[in-house]
Amino acid sequence: MNQNYFSSNALFTDFYELTMAQGYWKQNMNHQVVFDMFFRRQPFNGGFSVFAGIETLLDSITSFRFSEEDIDYLRSQKIFEEGFLEYLKTFKFTGDLWAFDEGSIIFPQEPLVRIHADLIEAQIVEGLILNIINFQSLIATKTARVWLASKKGAIMEFGLRRAQGPDGAMSATRAAYIGGAAGTSNTLAGKIYGIPVMGTMAHSWVMSFPSELEAFEAYAKIYPDKTVFLIDTYDTLKSGIKNAIKAGAKLVEQGYNFGVRLDSGDISYLTQEVRKELDKAGFPQAYISVSNELTEEIIETLVQENAPIKSWGVGTHMVTGGNESSFTGVYKLAARNDSSSVEMIPAMKFSDNPAKTTNPGIKNVWRLYDEKGMARADILSLEDETISCNHEYRYYHPMIDYRQFTFSASQIRPMLSLKLKNGERTSPRLTDKQQLIKARETMMREIETFDASYKRILNPHIYKVSVTEKLKNLKLSFINANIH
């Protein structure tokens, strides 16, 4: 079974999507629609997120098919008519897909993916879109926070054994690399995605030898240019670092360097003491790596305490999202036509909770920059609107219309671009490795255009996401009509 089996199988959708699809088919309601995929709040109480998974989605959605076995399974449910099953046999996504570039910095309420398609097609792919984008964006965001907390240090993704199943591990490794991880312990991901693979030794290696020193010497002999001694199997300061220095001295004599890794204990205190021992032994070039349930908060504290750490092995909390179990992405109808007109009619979901009331119509997203090239706000506009540089506009809060600001941008960038046209890619597919390099570079380039206040681990400043006056008025017209 290949890695993309599940996400390219059209049964990878919620069952009610199929029952609704049959209902639309029976009612002859397969008209054109526009759906937005967006998210409602920043995970981790953070100030930004990283968009990831779009290239995975494009691969999956262009190969999304029902096999004969799938049709037989649906037939066995005794709910689908033969005519509808015949329709599904030739199902293929033939719509248009607009999206942010992978690796982009993103904010709530923005349409990250915009689908233009027949109603049945748009409905069936909902689960696929949300599953892929939500998970990979969550992990890329978590990793970016870890990377920033380390002052953009060397982050090693060590999460395979704690990830949510094989696909969770593969997707998490991919997203973590986009978010700033320097490498992974996941060998298969290294092969498929071209991500650097790395690892040291386990406690079991040390415990398998008659002594700690013999374990270190054996490893150093086999891997002289890649030796990192795990020094906390027995006692970090009384034996681990002392034996590492003995074994490491032989490596240095041969022209190699070495490192040590800590996986337990008081990391701040122990790394300071280990650094003293290494320096006293004449090995200032020897480096220290740490692991053990690290989070961005722990890493930030260690950095602030000047712990002498060169690299960080982060597993569980990075590949699972840690204290944030999911990304809050949703998929909502924004516009539709009907049998009497080809013109698209805006649509809006209402809610007693203002945060869950959607923005109607076909929308674009614009990023506004000041004269220093720093991002100042993201603006949602209707599709037929344009925003010009060096022209002052008034923008409005998407939920509280009395909150507004004016701004004249020195640079404006449209954030959505056409990725699929009539179900086909608009540009040649890059290799998996090329995709990741490009997405990672996008993340690292874009993050530099945001003020440090938005990137704080705790209590970040809230970045402005606003709407144009025309979009605000359209939304208010829906609200007023609903009230009356």
C-alpha positions, 0 to 999 in steps of 0.5 A, spaced: 500 500 500 503 506 497 503 512 502 498 516 498 493 510 498 488 513 503 488 521 501 487 519 493 481 514 495 475 518 494 472 514 500 476 518 504 471 523 506 465 523 511 459 519 509 454 525 510 458 528 504 456 522 500 449 522 502 448 529 501 452 528 494 446 523 492 441 528 494 444 534 490 444 529 484 437 527 485 435 534 486 439 536 479 442 541 484 449 540 481 450 548 480 457 552 481 459 554 488 465 557 491 467 554 498 473 557 502 477 554 507 479 558 513 481 557 520 478 561 526 483 562 531 491 561 532 493 555 535 498 555 541 495 562 543 500 564 538 501 570 533 501 567 527 501 560 523 504 557 517 500 554 511 502 547 510 500 541 506 497 544 499 502 540 495 500 534 498 493 536 497 494 538 490 497 531 489 491 527 492 485 531 489 488 530 482 488 523 483 482 522 487 478 516 484 472 511 486 475 504 485 470 498 483 471 496 490 469 502 493 463 502 488 461 495 491 462 497 498 458 503 497 452 499 494 453 494 500 450 500 504 443 499 501 442 507 501 445 509 494 442 508 487 445 505 481 445 511 477 448 515 482 454 510 483 455 510 476 456 517 476 461 516 482 465 511 477 467 517 473 468 522 478 474 527 478 475 533 481 474 538 475 474 545 478 479 550 480 483 551 486 486 558 489 491 557 495 496 561 499 503 558 497 506 553 501 510 556 507 506 562 507 505 566 514 497 566 515 492 568 520 484 567 522 479 568 517 483 568 511 481 564 505 487 559 505 484 555 499 478 557 495 474 552 491 470 553 485 467 547 482 460 543 481 457 543 488 457 535 488 465 535 487 466 541 492 462 537 497 466 530 496 473 533 497 471 537 503 474 532 508 480 531 504 482 539 504 481 539 511 484 533 513 491 535 510 491 542 511 489 542 518 494 537 520 500 539 516 499 547 518 498 545 525 505 541 525 509 547 521 506 552 526 508 548 532 515 547 529 516 554 527 515 556 534 520 551 537 525 554 531 524 561 533 524 559 541 531 556 539 533 563 536 533 559 529 537 553 532 538 546 529 532 543 531 532 535 530 525 532 529 525 526 533 517 524 533 516 518 529 515 513 535 510 518 538 506 520 532 499 518 530 500 512 526 504 512 520 501 517 515 501 522 521 509 521 522 510 522 515 506 528 514 508 531 521 516 530 518 514 533 512 510 539 515 516 540 521 521 541 515 517 546 512 516 549 519 524 550 520 526 543 523 533 542 520 532 534 519 529 528 522 530 521 525 524 518 520 528 515 515 523 514 510 521 521 510 528 522 508 528 518 502 521 520 500 522 528 501 530 529 501 530 531 508 536 530 512 536 524 516 540 524 523 540 520 530 545 518 535 544 512 540 539 510 544 540 508 552 540 501 550 546 501 546 550 503 552 547 498 556 548 493 551 556 493 553 560 491 559 561 498 560 559 505 558 566 507 556 566 501 551 560 503 548 562 510 547 569 507 544 565 502 539 560 507 537 566 512 535 570 507 532 564 505 527 562 512 526 568 517 527 565 523 523 558 522 526 559 521 534 554 524 539 555 520 546 549 519 550 551 521 557 545 520 561 544 513 561 547 512 568 550 518 571 551 524 567 556 528 571 560 522 575 561 517 569 557 520 562 561 526 561 568 523 563 567 517 559 565 521 553 571 525 554 576 519 554 572 516 548 572 523 544 579 524 546 581 519 541 577 522 536 580 529 536 587 525 536 584 522 529 582 529 527 574 528 528 570 532 533 564 529 537 558 531 541 554 529 547 547 529 548 542 529 554 536 526 555 534 527 562 535 531 568 535 539 569 538 541 562 540 548 564 544 546 570 547 539 567 549 543 560 552 548 564 556 543 568 558 539 562 560 545 558 565 546 564 568 539 563 569 539 556 572 546 556 577 544 562 579 537 558 581 542 552 575 540 547 571 547 546 569 545 539 565 539 542 558 540 542 552 539 546 545 536 544 539 535 548 532 532 548 527 530 553 519 532 552 522 539 549 517 545 548 518 552 545 517 554 552 522 550 555 527 551 549 526 559 550 527 559 557 534 555 556 536 560 551 534 565 556 539 562 561 544 561 556 544 554 556 550 552 552 546 548 547 547 547 540 542 543 537 535 540 540 531 534 539 524 535 539 519 529 538 512 528 542 510 535 542 512 537 535 509 532 531 503 531 535 501 539 536 503 538 544 497 542 548 493 544 541 490 537 538 488 540 532 488 546 527 481 550 527 480 550 519 473 550 516 470 549 510 464 554 508 460 556 502 461 563 500 458 563 493 453 559 488 449 560 482 442 557 481 438 554 475 436 561 473 443 565 472 450 564 471 452 569 476 455 567 482 450 569 488 454 571 495 452 566 501 453 567 508 453 563 514 450 566 520 451 564 528 450 567 535 457 567 535 460 573 531 466 569 530 462 563 526 459 568 522 462 567 515 464 573 510 460 572 504 462 572 497 468 570 492 474 574 496 481 575 495 487 576 500 492 582 500 498 583 504 500 590 505 507 592 507 510 599 509 516 603 506 521 598 510 518 592 507 514 590 514 507 586 513 502 591 517 495 588 515 492 583 511 486 585 507 480 581 505 476 584 499 471 582 494 473 579 487 472 585 483 476 589 488 483 592 487 487 595 492 493 600 490 499 602 493 500 609 495 493 610 496 490 611 503 484 606 504 479 605 510 479 598 513 474 594 517 474 589 523 471 583 520 466 582 526 466 589 529 465 594 524 466 600 529 474 598 529 477 601 523 484 604 521 487 607 515 493 605 511 497 607 505 501 601 503 508 601 500 507 594 497 501 590 496 502 582 495 496 578 493 496 572 497 491 567 493 494 564 486 491 559 481 493 552 483 488 548 479 484 550 473 479 545 471 482 540 475 489 540 472 495 543 475 497 550 472 504 549 473 509 543 472 509 539 479 516 540 483 519 533 486 517 532 493 524 535 495 523 541 491 516 542 494 519 542 501 525 546 499 521 552 496 516 552 502 521 552 507 524 558 504 518 561 503 516 560 511 523 563 513 523 569 508 516 571 510 517 570 517 522 576 517 517 581 514 513 580 521 515 584 527 518 581 533 511 582 537 507 578 533 512 572 534 513 572 541 511 565 544 507 568 550 502 574 549 504 576 542 501 582 538 495 581 534 496 582 527 490 586 523 486 582 518 481 587 516 476 587 510 474 593 505 468 597 506 465 594 500 465 587 503 463 590 510 457 593 507 455 586 503 456 582 510 452 588 513 446 587 508 446 580 510 445 581 517 440 586 516 436 582 512 436 576 517 434 581 522 428 584 519 
